[in-house]
């Protein structure tokens, strides 16, 4: 059996159920293609197993990137999931955020956003861990992470910013201002799943804030602009 190929499990069944409940026609194309790609990678379909041989081979840590120049893990690590429930939880969260943001930005810009966020979140993760290794504990250099959750946290920042201000209920009963919900979830996840990558999630939040509050959006828009923004500019010129 191909070492990169893994069997599906309950997590894949639950993900398929979620997609059926939403309706494939209700999922924008880039969001749907992103989910399909990560499921295919998880299953090791075709030649994908050669690129995603194991979690250890594609996981990202600062030592691999900075000292061994394994730049490919900046992308590969984000697309690999350790098990079917890891994939399920990430993809269900991504489906919700992707449907909102892809409809807002349109597909071309959303694909561009995902590509940039994936690379920048990985770079931010490497930078944070290198800083922590210097000021705290050198073991941060070897902390390895896989999964799309860093990118999802970056998207969570955008969803929170573009949603109407108000409150959301964390865990169904803790009221949190919607613009701060990602900070609360960052802390909550560490209590629920201590093995989750705190610095990976933090990296995603910082990338999202760079887009909303910093120069990232202006830099990205100088190359490709959201469809709505471009239409507005053309109307003003006309």
URHUHU-V269461 format. One record per residue. N is the residue number from 1. RES is the residue in one small letter. NEAR is the number of other ideal C-beta (glycine too) atoms within 10 Angstrom. Layout:
# URHUHU-V269461
((N,RES,NEAR) (N,RES,NEAR))
This chain:
# URHUHU-V269461
((1,x,8) (2,x,14) (3,x,12) (4,x,22) (5,x,14) (6,x,20) (7,x,10) (8,x,14) (9,x,13) (10,x,10) (11,x,19) (12,x,19) (13,x,12) (14,x,16) (15,x,24) (16,x,13) (17,x,11) (18,x,15) (19,x,19) (20,x,9) (21,x,8) (22,x,15) (23,x,8) (24,x,8) (25,x,6) (26,x,11) (27,x,19) (28,x,19) (29,x,11) (30,x,21) (31,x,24) (32,x,19) (33,x,13) (34,x,24) (35,x,22) (36,x,13) (37,x,13) (38,x,21) (39,x,20) (40,x,14) (41,x,21) (42,x,28) (43,x,19) (44,x,20) (45,x,14) (46,x,11) (47,x,9) (48,x,19) (49,x,18) (50,x,11) (51,x,16) (52,x,23) (53,x,16) (54,x,12) (55,x,17) (56,x,8) (57,x,15) (58,x,23) (59,x,19) (60,x,30) (61,x,22) (62,x,22) (63,x,19) (64,x,21) (65,x,22) (66,x,15) (67,x,11) (68,x,10) (69,x,8) (70,x,17) (71,x,13) (72,x,13) (73,x,22) (74,x,19) (75,x,15) (76,x,20) (77,x,28) (78,x,29) (79,x,21) (80,x,27) (81,x,25) (82,x,15) (83,x,12) (84,x,21) (85,x,15) (86,x,20) (87,x,26) (88,x,23) (89,x,18) (90,x,20) (91,x,27) (92,x,16) (93,x,17) (94,x,21) (95,x,21) (96,x,17) (97,x,19) (98,x,23) (99,x,16) (100,x,17) (101,x,21) (102,x,23) (103,x,12) (104,x,15) (105,x,23) (106,x,18) (107,x,15) (108,x,14) (109,x,22) (110,x,23) (111,x,18) (112,x,18) (113,x,23) (114,x,22) (115,x,12) (116,x,19) (117,x,26) (118,x,22) (119,x,16) (120,x,23) (121,x,29) (122,x,26) (123,x,16) (124,x,22) (125,x,29) (126,x,22) (127,x,16) (128,x,19) (129,x,26) (130,x,18) (131,x,13) (132,x,17) (133,x,18) (134,x,11) (135,x,8) (136,x,9) (137,x,10) (138,x,10) (139,x,10) (140,x,19) (141,x,18) (142,x,12) (143,x,21) (144,x,16) (145,x,25) (146,x,23) (147,x,25) (148,x,26) (149,x,24) (150,x,30) (151,x,30) (152,x,25) (153,x,26) (154,x,31) (155,x,27) (156,x,23) (157,x,23) (158,x,22) (159,x,19) (160,x,20) (161,x,16) (162,x,12) (163,x,13) (164,x,5) (165,x,9) (166,x,9) (167,x,13) (168,x,16) (169,x,10) (170,x,15) (171,x,10) (172,x,5) (173,x,6) (174,x,11) (175,x,9) (176,x,17) (177,x,13) (178,x,15) (179,x,16) (180,x,13) (181,x,19) (182,x,24) (183,x,15) (184,x,15) (185,x,20) (186,x,17) (187,x,11) (188,x,14) (189,x,16) (190,x,14) (191,x,8) (192,x,9) (193,x,11) (194,x,8) (195,x,7) (196,x,16) (197,x,23) (198,x,16) (199,x,20) (200,x,25) (201,x,26) (202,x,18) (203,x,26) (204,x,31) (205,x,20) (206,x,21) (207,x,28) (208,x,28) (209,x,16) (210,x,18) (211,x,23) (212,x,16) (213,x,11) (214,x,13) (215,x,9) (216,x,18) (217,x,15) (218,x,9) (219,x,12) (220,x,18) (221,x,14) (222,x,8) (223,x,8) (224,x,15) (225,x,17) (226,x,19) (227,x,15) (228,x,12) (229,x,13) (230,x,14) (231,x,12) (232,x,12) (233,x,11) (234,x,9) (235,x,8) (236,x,7) (237,x,6) (238,x,5))
